[in-house]
């Protein structure tokens, strides 16, 4: 199938539904991008950013990768954060992981995954760091869930240490970094209560991790 015709047909119906509800929607969207939020999430196809929070296109600026990592050598992710903070002037950055994350599971199993193994080493390092706490969970699913949560917390810290976020805080700009996790089995978001609003707060939270 060269053209994936059914997807084009889906697209047409989708656009028509939006225009039926709001005839000026696409003309407004084409003229301005002003999202209030940056969403850093997993590439997992089951966690579509705008849909899980019931927002329309244009309301969330999105970056996704395997296991929602924020790595300080990943220029793609860093460029997204810089654009969101310095150009779009978002007020809230949301790091959202999800239970049942395949990337986290692969890191736990420590199996050979080719190039992906290099990426997942960041999560393996996290497992080693929290090994005692994780190994105290005898049930594998509980251990996996906890590592998914710890991974989100770690990425909130990594976001808070980027130069763009640090500079925004130094300039007294309002900018909040949140850690959330999504349940595939029920569709519900959970706030991990790790919101960071300034550099000093980030350091205090780091000591608790």
TIMI-464602 format. One record per residue (C-alpha): residue number from 1; residue in one letter; x, y, z. Coordinates in steps of 0.5 Angstrom, whole numbers, m for minus. Layout:
BEGIN
ATOM    i  aa     xx     yy     zz
ATOM  NUM   a      X      Y      Z
...
//
This chain:
BEGIN
ATOM    i  aa     xx     yy     zz
ATOM    1   x      0      0      0
ATOM    2   x      4      6     m3
ATOM    3   x     m1     12      0
ATOM    4   x     m4      9      6
ATOM    5   x    m11     12      3
ATOM    6   x    m15     10     10
ATOM    7   x    m10     15     14
ATOM    8   x    m11     21      9
ATOM    9   x    m19     19      9
ATOM   10   x    m18     19     17
ATOM   11   x    m15     26     17
ATOM   12   x    m20     29     12
ATOM   13   x    m26     27     17
ATOM   14   x    m22     30     23
ATOM   15   x    m21     36     20
ATOM   16   x    m28     37     18
ATOM   17   x    m30     35     25
ATOM   18   x    m26     41     28
ATOM   19   x    m28     46     23
ATOM   20   x    m35     44     24
ATOM   21   x    m34     46     31
ATOM   22   x    m30     52     30
ATOM   23   x    m30     54     23
ATOM   24   x    m24     59     25
ATOM   25   x    m20     54     28
ATOM   26   x    m15     52     23
ATOM   27   x    m14     60     21
ATOM   28   x    m12     62     28
ATOM   29   x     m7     56     29
ATOM   30   x     m4     57     22
ATOM   31   x     m2     64     24
ATOM   32   x      0     63     31
ATOM   33   x      3     58     36
ATOM   34   x      3     60     43
ATOM   35   x      2     53     47
ATOM   36   x      2     54     55
ATOM   37   x      6     47     56
ATOM   38   x     12     43     54
ATOM   39   x     11     36     55
ATOM   40   x     17     31     55
ATOM   41   x     14     24     54
ATOM   42   x     15     17     52
ATOM   43   x     15     15     44
ATOM   44   x     10     10     46
ATOM   45   x      4     10     42
ATOM   46   x     m1      9     47
ATOM   47   x      1     16     51
ATOM   48   x     m2     21     46
ATOM   49   x      0     28     49
ATOM   50   x     m6     32     47
ATOM   51   x    m11     27     48
ATOM   52   x    m10     25     55
ATOM   53   x    m11     32     58
ATOM   54   x    m16     33     53
ATOM   55   x    m13     39     49
ATOM   56   x    m13     41     42
ATOM   57   x     m7     42     37
ATOM   58   x     m3     48     39
ATOM   59   x     m4     48     46
ATOM   60   x      2     43     48
ATOM   61   x      9     43     45
ATOM   62   x     11     36     45
ATOM   63   x     18     32     45
ATOM   64   x     18     25     46
ATOM   65   x     23     19     46
ATOM   66   x     24     12     48
ATOM   67   x     23     12     56
ATOM   68   x     22     20     56
ATOM   69   x     29     21     58
ATOM   70   x     32     28     58
ATOM   71   x     40     27     57
ATOM   72   x     45     33     57
ATOM   73   x     48     31     51
ATOM   74   x     41     30     47
ATOM   75   x     41     36     43
ATOM   76   x     34     35     40
ATOM   77   x     31     35     47
ATOM   78   x     35     41     49
ATOM   79   x     33     45     43
ATOM   80   x     26     43     44
ATOM   81   x     27     46     51
ATOM   82   x     31     52     49
ATOM   83   x     25     54     44
ATOM   84   x     20     52     49
ATOM   85   x     23     57     55
ATOM   86   x     26     62     51
ATOM   87   x     22     63     45
ATOM   88   x     15     60     46
ATOM   89   x     15     62     54
ATOM   90   x     12     56     56
ATOM   91   x     10     57     64
ATOM   92   x     10     49     65
ATOM   93   x     14     44     63
ATOM   94   x     11     37     64
ATOM   95   x     15     30     64
ATOM   96   x     11     25     64
ATOM   97   x     12     17     64
ATOM   98   x      8     12     64
ATOM   99   x      7      5     68
ATOM  100   x      8     m1     63
ATOM  101   x     14      3     60
ATOM  102   x     18     m2     55
ATOM  103   x     24      2     55
ATOM  104   x     24      2     63
ATOM  105   x     23     m6     62
ATOM  106   x     28     m7     57
ATOM  107   x     33     m3     62
ATOM  108   x     31     m8     68
ATOM  109   x     32    m14     64
ATOM  110   x     39    m11     62
ATOM  111   x     39    m15     55
ATOM  112   x     43    m14     49
ATOM  113   x     38     m9     45
ATOM  114   x     44     m6     40
ATOM  115   x     44      2     40
ATOM  116   x     38      2     44
ATOM  117   x     42     m1     50
ATOM  118   x     46      6     50
ATOM  119   x     40     10     51
ATOM  120   x     37      5     56
ATOM  121   x     44      5     60
ATOM  122   x     41     12     63
ATOM  123   x     36      8     67
ATOM  124   x     40      2     68
ATOM  125   x     45      7     72
ATOM  126   x     38      9     76
ATOM  127   x     37      2     78
ATOM  128   x     44      1     81
ATOM  129   x     43      8     84
ATOM  130   x     36      6     88
ATOM  131   x     38     m2     88
ATOM  132   x     36     m3     95
ATOM  133   x     30      1     95
ATOM  134   x     28     m3     88
ATOM  135   x     30    m10     90
ATOM  136   x     26     m9     97
ATOM  137   x     20    m10     92
ATOM  138   x     19    m17     91
ATOM  139   x     14    m17     86
ATOM  140   x     17    m15     79
ATOM  141   x     11    m11     77
ATOM  142   x     12     m6     83
ATOM  143   x     19     m6     82
ATOM  144   x     18     m4     75
ATOM  145   x     12      1     77
ATOM  146   x     17      4     82
ATOM  147   x     23      5     77
ATOM  148   x     18      8     72
ATOM  149   x     17     13     77
ATOM  150   x     24     14     79
ATOM  151   x     26     15     72
ATOM  152   x     21     21     72
ATOM  153   x     23     24     78
ATOM  154   x     30     24     75
ATOM  155   x     28     27     69
ATOM  156   x     25     33     72
ATOM  157   x     32     34     76
ATOM  158   x     35     34     69
ATOM  159   x     30     39     66
ATOM  160   x     31     43     72
ATOM  161   x     39     43     71
ATOM  162   x     39     45     64
ATOM  163   x     42     52     62
ATOM  164   x     35     55     59
ATOM  165   x     31     53     65
ATOM  166   x     37     56     70
ATOM  167   x     37     62     66
ATOM  168   x     30     63     67
ATOM  169   x     29     62     74
ATOM  170   x     35     67     75
ATOM  171   x     31     72     71
ATOM  172   x     25     71     76
ATOM  173   x     21     68     70
ATOM  174   x     15     64     72
ATOM  175   x     17     57     70
ATOM  176   x     15     50     73
ATOM  177   x     17     43     72
ATOM  178   x     12     38     74
ATOM  179   x     13     30     74
ATOM  180   x      7     26     72
ATOM  181   x      6     19     70
ATOM  182   x      0     16     66
ATOM  183   x     m3      9     67
ATOM  184   x     m4      5     61
ATOM  185   x    m10      1     65
ATOM  186   x    m14      6     67
ATOM  187   x    m12     12     63
ATOM  188   x    m11     17     69
ATOM  189   x     m5     21     70
ATOM  190   x     m2     21     77
ATOM  191   x      2     27     80
ATOM  192   x      8     25     83
ATOM  193   x      9     31     87
ATOM  194   x     16     33     85
ATOM  195   x     14     40     82
ATOM  196   x     20     45     82
ATOM  197   x     19     52     81
ATOM  198   x     26     55     82
ATOM  199   x     34     53     83
ATOM  200   x     34     52     90
ATOM  201   x     27     48     90
ATOM  202   x     31     43     85
ATOM  203   x     37     42     90
ATOM  204   x     32     41     96
ATOM  205   x     28     36     92
ATOM  206   x     35     32     89
ATOM  207   x     37     31     97
ATOM  208   x     30     27     98
ATOM  209   x     31     23     91
//
